[in-house]
Amino acid sequence: MNAKTGMAILAGAVALFVTGYLIFGLALAGFYESNAGTATGVNREAPQFLWLILSTLAFAALLTVVLGWAGAKDVASGLKTAAIFGLLMGLAIDFGFYSMTNIQNLTITLVNPGGGAIHSGIGGAVIGMMLGRGDSA
């Protein structure tokens, strides 16, 4: 891993952490509460931030690898590629959870991938910008 990739991962992780909080922690918090599945005792009262940070770094690294493979080196290509990746990943995970657990209802299953696309897209825009830094146009 070179310095540009490392910086892209770190910048992407910050963008993902902030947008994740804004989208899922604030904007959609009530929506998630009112559409939870029948499973109880699933959510912690407060997140364990060490593990949340490690999860965010891992996701930023995954997006950085995918965007690198796709040749995304600007905001637009990073946004587009990461949003599509986030949408498809969200559909796969949410349909899987819905099919096998009582964690969420069908409404969340259908809406959550859209939030994931926005979340991933914003992170991807930052990562794409960082991957293209220093390249001559």
N, C-alpha and C positions, 0 to 999 in steps of 0.2 A: 504494500500500500504506500503510495506517495503522499506528500503533504497536501496536494490539491484534493485527493480523495478523502483524506482525513478531515480536512476543513469542510468539505461538502457533507460528510456524515455529521459532523458537529453542528453545522448551521442547519441542516435538515432536521436534526433531532430537536433543536430549539424551536424551529417552526412547527414541527409536529406536536411537541409538548404544549405550546401555547394554543395552537388551533384545536388540539384535542380537548383541552380544558374549555375553550370558548364554545366549541360545538357540542361536545358530549357532557361536559360538566356544568355548563350554564344554560345554553340555548335549548337543549333537548332534555335536560334533567327531569323536568315534570312529565314530559312525554314518555320517557323510559319508565318512570315510576308508575304511571297509569296504564302501561301496557306490558308490565312484567308478566312472566308466566306464573305457574302455580308453585314452582319450587320456592322453598323458604330457606332463610339462613345463608343465601348465596353471597350476597354483597357484604363486604367489610364496612364497618362504620366509618373508617377513614382509610384511604389507600396507604400502602406501604411504599413510600416514595423511592427507596433504593431500587426496588424491583420494577417500579413504574419507569424510572429513568433507564434502567438496563433494557427494558422492553422497548422503549422509545429509541434508544441507540441502535438496538438490533433491527428495528423496523427501518430506521434511517439508513443503516448499512445495506439492508435488502433493497431498498429503493435506489440507493446509489449504484449497486451492482446492476440492477435492471436497467437503469437509465444509462449507465456506461455501455452495456451491451447494445442498447438501442441507439447509441450515439447522440443522446440528448445533451446539448451544451448551451442551452439558453432557457429563459423562463418559459416561453411558449411550448417548446418541445418537452421540457420537464413536466409542466402542468398537464399537458395532454396525455403523455405516456403514463405518468403516475396516476392520473385520475382514472384512466381505463383499467390499469392494474388494480387500483383500490376498489373499483366497482366490481370487477370480476372476483377478486379475492373475497370481498364482502358477501357477494352472492353465494360463493362456495361455502364459506364458513357459516353464514346465517342459515342457509337451507340445511346444512348439516346439523347445526345446533337444534333447529326447529324439528328436524326429523327424529332426533334421538334424545332430546331433553325437554324439560319443562321450564327452562330458563327464560324464554321469551315467547310472546304470542306471535301470530302471523303478521300483525301490523308492524311490529318492530322488525320482523324478518324481511318485510318488503321495503321498509323505509331506511333501515340502517345502512345498507350498501350505498345509498346516495350520500349519506353523511360521510361514509368511508371514502367515497370518490372525492368529495370536497377536501377532506382532511389529507388524503394522499396527494391530491393535486397541488395543494398549497405547499406541502413539504417537497414535492417533486419540482415545483417551480423554483424554490430556493436551491435545491440540490443541482438542478440544471444550470442555474445561474453560476453557482460555484464551480461546477465542472468546466464551464466555458471561460472562466476568468483567465485572463492572460493570453487567450488564443487570439490571433490576429484575424480580423474579419475579411 
